[in-house]
Amino acid sequence: MHSPTIPLPLISRRDALIAGAVTAAAVSSASAPAAAAQPAPPAAAGPRAKLSLNVNGQTHSLDLDTRTTLLDALREHLHLPGTKKGCDHGQCGACTVIADGRRINSCLTLAVMHDGGQVTTIEGLGTPQNMHPLQAAFVKHDGYQCGYCTPGQICSAVAVLDEIKRGVPSHVSVDLTARPLLSAEELRERMSGNICRCGAYSNIVDAITEVAGSRA
């Protein structure tokens, strides 16, 4: 005698996924208290160092954790918020400052490495009442857009014009022994480390070209 066939319950793919998600959530919530009972140990304080920085013509004495970047020293300890923290990986140029005559990404260098050095930030270049020529040109040519990258763009542009004046070649310089040309190609190459997410590149080149022409 054959047993009657008992039909199996039908379950859709959607119901199976929901059931799996509910099961996973239940397991996760059950294990959560155990994980919460073991808080992460606090980060150990690093060694500290005393240093002196001349920023925008004013000397500052600082006592910092040796891991403090120059960017954080400027923003958090000297309260100069003009220098922006963009990517914090040296890829966007928003934190560009001029240190001992050279433009650098301040997020990639430690403050203690500049003990006794001179640093110029956007605050040291000009004020709303007395703007640096490049600041005025950026306003005139609408080279600032949202403005977040502008401090780094302007600090970099100031250093670029100084590099060209000193005859420092770039990757696109045809003759490494000749004085670099004040061309759009040269300016784009030299400013390529400063990213403008608003896409004001052509206006930025126009602003730098105008100031460069007035200095020629």
Summary of the structure (lengths in Angstrom):
residues: 216
radius of gyration: 27.9
end to end distance: 108.1
largest distance: 108.1
contacts: 577
relative contact order: 0.11
helix: 41%
strand: 13%
